[in-house]
């Protein structure tokens, strides 16, 4: 937890330095890469090779778990079945990792400092959301698909608002 918190804080500091013009976009992206490499090394040392492999698998599954749980909670007293949960998770896991992480709310310094980074991020997420909806139509009811679509729209709107607040406060 501490390593992850330090990693996130360092990335936030990097974004602040960029917005204050004390760091170029290229330097900010490099700092993010260095921070990720250092944190990953610390995690590998802490967990060992076998534990690190489990950590990587957990990280890969994080977006799907998060989004499926959010969707299931949104349905309230009419949750999806275990089979539907598994199918939806597999559909999300089939998306590119960086896009799926974005759907779950993760941002990168690269996206914040690159002129087209956020536009590209949101475009890729919109395309991913469409693929997920199309696949989900095969195992969710029409009402559930519509609920999933509404969740996707809400998430994208919330993420755009969060980015604007971050960039204004930084």
C-alpha positions in Angstrom: 0.0 0.0 0.0 2.8 2.4 0.9 4.6 1.8 -2.4 1.4 2.4 -4.3 0.7 5.6 -2.4 4.3 6.9 -2.9 4.0 6.0 -6.6 0.7 8.0 -7.0 2.0 10.9 -5.0 5.2 11.1 -7.1 3.0 11.1 -10.3 0.9 13.9 -8.8 4.0 15.9 -8.0 5.2 15.4 -11.5 1.9 16.7 -12.9 2.1 19.7 -10.7 5.7 20.4 -11.8 4.5 20.3 -15.4 1.6 22.6 -14.9 3.9 25.1 -13.1 6.2 24.9 -16.1 9.1 23.6 -14.0 9.1 20.3 -15.9 8.7 19.8 -19.6 6.2 17.3 -21.0 9.0 15.0 -22.0 10.7 15.1 -18.6 7.3 14.5 -16.9 6.7 11.4 -19.0 10.2 10.2 -18.2 9.7 10.8 -14.5 6.5 8.8 -14.6 8.3 5.9 -16.3 11.2 6.1 -13.8 8.7 6.2 -10.9 6.9 3.1 -12.3 10.1 1.2 -12.8 11.3 2.0 -9.2 8.0 1.1 -7.7 7.8 -2.1 -9.7 11.3 -3.0 -8.5 10.3 -2.4 -4.9 7.2 -4.5 -5.2 9.2 -7.4 -6.9 11.8 -7.3 -4.0 9.0 -7.3 -1.4 7.0 -10.1 -3.0 9.6 -12.3 -4.7 9.1 -13.7 -8.2 6.1 -15.9 -7.4 4.4 -13.1 -5.4 5.2 -10.6 -8.1 3.5 -12.8 -10.8 0.4 -12.9 -8.6 0.6 -9.1 -8.1 0.8 -8.6 -11.9 -2.2 -10.9 -12.5 -4.2 -9.0 -9.8 -3.2 -5.7 -11.5 -4.4 -7.0 -14.9 -7.8 -8.0 -13.4 -8.2 -4.8 -11.4 -10.2 -2.8 -14.0 -12.6 -5.7 -14.7 -13.2 -6.3 -11.0 -13.8 -2.7 -10.3 -16.2 -2.1 -13.2 -18.1 -5.3 -12.7 -18.6 -4.5 -9.0 -19.7 -1.0 -9.8 -22.2 -2.3 -12.4 -23.5 -4.9 -10.0 -24.0 -2.3 -7.3 -25.8 0.0 -9.7 -28.4 -2.7 -10.4 -29.4 -2.7 -6.7 -31.7 -5.5 -5.7 -31.5 -7.1 -9.2 -27.8 -8.0 -9.5 -26.3 -10.0 -12.4 -25.7 -13.7 -12.0 -22.3 -15.2 -11.3 -22.2 -16.4 -14.9 -22.9 -12.9 -16.2 -20.3 -11.4 -13.8 -17.7 -13.8 -15.2 -18.6 -13.1 -18.8 -18.6 -9.3 -18.3 -15.2 -9.5 -16.6 -13.8 -11.5 -19.5 -15.1 -9.0 -22.0 -13.4 -6.1 -20.1 -10.2 -8.1 -19.6 -10.1 -8.6 -23.4 -9.7 -4.8 -23.8 -6.2 -3.3 -23.9 -4.9 -3.0 -20.3 -4.2 0.8 -20.5 -7.7 1.4 -21.9 -9.4 -0.9 -19.3 -7.5 0.9 -16.5 -8.7 4.2 -17.9 -12.3 2.9 -17.8 -11.8 2.1 -14.1 -10.6 5.7 -13.5 -6.8 5.5 -13.7 -5.0 8.4 -15.3 -1.4 8.7 -16.4 1.0 11.6 -16.4 1.5 11.1 -20.1 -2.3 11.7 -20.7 -2.2 14.8 -18.6 0.8 16.4 -20.2 0.3 15.4 -23.8 -1.9 17.8 -25.9 -3.7 14.9 -27.5 -3.3 12.5 -24.6 -6.7 13.1 -23.0 -8.5 13.3 -26.3 -6.9 10.0 -27.3 -7.7 8.4 -24.0 -11.4 9.4 -24.1 -11.7 8.3 -27.8 -10.1 4.9 -27.0 -12.4 4.5 -24.0 -15.5 5.4 -26.1 -14.5 2.7 -28.6 -13.9 0.2 -25.9 -17.2 0.9 -24.2 -18.9 0.2 -27.5 -17.2 -3.1 -27.9 -18.1 -4.0 -24.3 -21.7 -3.1 -24.9 -21.9 -5.2 -28.1 -20.4 -8.2 -26.4 -22.5 -7.8 -23.3 -25.6 -7.9 -25.4 -25.0 -11.6 -25.8 -25.3 -12.4 -22.1 -27.1 -9.4 -20.5 -30.8 -8.6 -20.8 -31.7 -5.4 -22.9 -32.4 -3.6 -19.6 -29.1 -4.6 -18.2 -27.3 -3.5 -21.3 -29.0 -0.1 -21.0 -27.9 0.1 -17.4 -24.3 -0.7 -18.4 -24.5 2.0 -21.1 -25.7 4.6 -18.6 -22.9 3.6 -16.2 -20.3 4.0 -19.0 -21.7 7.5 -19.9 -21.7 8.5 -16.2 -18.1 7.2 -15.7 -16.8 9.1 -18.8 -18.5 12.3 -17.6 -17.1 12.0 -14.1 -13.6 11.3 -15.4 -13.7 14.4 -17.7 -14.9 16.5 -14.7 -12.1 15.1 -12.6 -9.5 15.8 -15.2 -10.7 19.4 -15.5 -10.6 19.9 -11.7 -7.1 18.4 -11.5 -5.8 20.6 -14.2 -7.4 23.7 -12.8 -6.1 23.0 -9.3 -2.6 22.1 -10.4 
